[in-house]
């Protein structure tokens, strides 16, 4: 097999066989096929796409470049959730606790934030002592004994994706649906799961800006997952404005705890309950969606979710007392309220701009090697549809020394709000459900 012939065929719109894709990925991982040939291949896929069989074969080849966790010794269904990422999306934290409290086994391998969206690992590390770099054996043990464990990607999970993603990043080939699907699903399938719930975000703060793009990605992810014999459901959820009110690592941990205490913002709760209920359904722990939702709501109301979150934190070396006393989490030295320059109704809120502003404060990374400040971020007081009077606070900035100079940041934050005469009815949060028929 010559890489040249495969690139040539894909460039001209032909299909590659599973064996050819396996050889390509294997040769690349072994250093026998150079970056420039894989870059050309990725560009050919970008323009020509892949059919369902090729997508699955590429995913499986990338999966086989590393290890697949063996969770078969653990009883019960092992189900994870993956979100395509959005601003203020802290759902994984309360969801892992609630799903585990309801009997699902949750082996969650998460990533770090880059650009305007945050990462679950960074949020978890805002909890003093919390360890995400567990040995695989301990991870499996905790999924068995606690019910959920959240850790970072190891070098042995889909290593081909790590190299390929870095290559795509510098060759303008990230935005290819078959390449995204193979990248996401190779990592998720390596967790040894039985099923997966996908939260595909749509809107100006998301990776997929339009509904047709998000639908196409959801279908591709489902196709690969089902092709690999897994139960998969996808929810398409709105990401035009941030989810919840907090953006920033420790602040998002606080909001997750508030949710598990029975409070928290309604939008965060709606998405968290909906996704967790889908996990219960895939785990066959509920006869239908309505019953699954009731079980999740009950785990919030009777405190089982919160108790499970305490247990997860303690098992992973974190300070479990943050659950009762969120004052133990890192706190910023300066709080600054930003007043509204005008009276009216919030007609739009630019989530991406807020995410980038939080990143400039130190809550996120512009480059992989940047350090995170867990304490800083934003707490919103007004979201789309809310009325505000002139001079009333739109949001509070939690900052430490460093970060972007204040006047420039303030101007960016105020500009993220579009305030007009209204009224505005916020669009539905859960746009579409693509469920597994089995
Ligand atoms: N997230 C991933 O993990 N991979 C992609 O290709 C895009 C988003």
Boltz pocket constraint, residues with backbone or C-beta under 6 A from the ligand:
constraints:
  - pocket:
      binder: B
      contacts: [[A, 84], [A, 165], [A, 174], [A, 179], [A, 180], [A, 181], [A, 183], [A, 184]]
      max_distance: 6.0
